């Protein structure tokens, strides 16, 4: 499939709508407030940064409560049912606010909106929603909002698979970390996953556009970048020029000002020897790897269409650990996939014991309409799935605590990210391996590297004292 880049003329057209909305707000003599809430993955977080960038140029400022907002926007996730239910609950709760403030605009966008049955539900059951915008229509947000302001309700979930849009303004998160999408979509069609249907097929950004963006964030004072894609390992497969992910990483590492480079997510079937080599050789690349296994059973992996075996995955882990003995490994696991037996679940527990991940992100299987797994028969009841899930968490908590205990007394280089959410007197940052470290420090150190001696460990985080 040929990737289509949205033309400069199209993007300039959207810039004109931004100016028109800004002029409307100036006429009214006040700065409107927008509330933006994001669900799901880092890719959605990056999309919200673009949405907020456009809103900022339209004249909006941002608030933390829907009650204060002139515009409420939910950027949605379709990967699990819980996220969808939260979105529906939040949209429903806005009905009374809309009655009290009819001028408030309600926007729902993101992956959920790219599913036809969800879009139809919102049209029918939530008439107070003003604008629905699919993932492929993100760049048209200024035009659609202008049409809502002048003509009323608008729904745009048109499928534009294969498109990439550049030049959208960003309203990035706080320094020191900048999210940088390098590709969109997915070609893998795992049988449980809705992403290829709502995000489209894989399409890689032009490498020069990526490098230019990273150079810009480096000038703005960002010290660390997170390269994003549903499967970063397949970056470049659709480009006319010769460029793979390992080569792109080497180019990123040449950029002055960027001192740490991370990426996610890696599909095991596409993790190349060249990528392992560049991770080992380039000091800027963090020795942290998120490598989703999903299951330890070959039969379940085949039913999931994961395209690797347990044995191949473990060999890959051995290769990574041999190259980088101190690598921090994390993974995703699904419990209760259709047809999974207790014996197959035990195989997943055994892979946790063998690999010893630092952290896992685990979920009970969530049926997604339109995916092959949604029609697969099941053999395990929900109660047993929850018991297995709890057993797995208990095992992983033991492993995670033991892995963190090994840091006790060590000295770590920490990039300070901000004030701890749990304690306003405490700063928080991350080690190269992504371990969260909390310590007493000065807010002037946010965005800087500090040296911390680890004095206490917990299952999910480390505590320490600034070293002299």
Order of alpha helices (4+ residues) and beta strands (2+ residues): beta-alpha-beta-alpha-beta-beta-alpha-beta-alpha-beta-alpha-beta-beta-beta-beta-alpha-beta-alpha-beta-alpha-beta-alpha-beta-alpha-alpha-beta-alpha-beta-alpha-beta-beta-beta-beta-beta
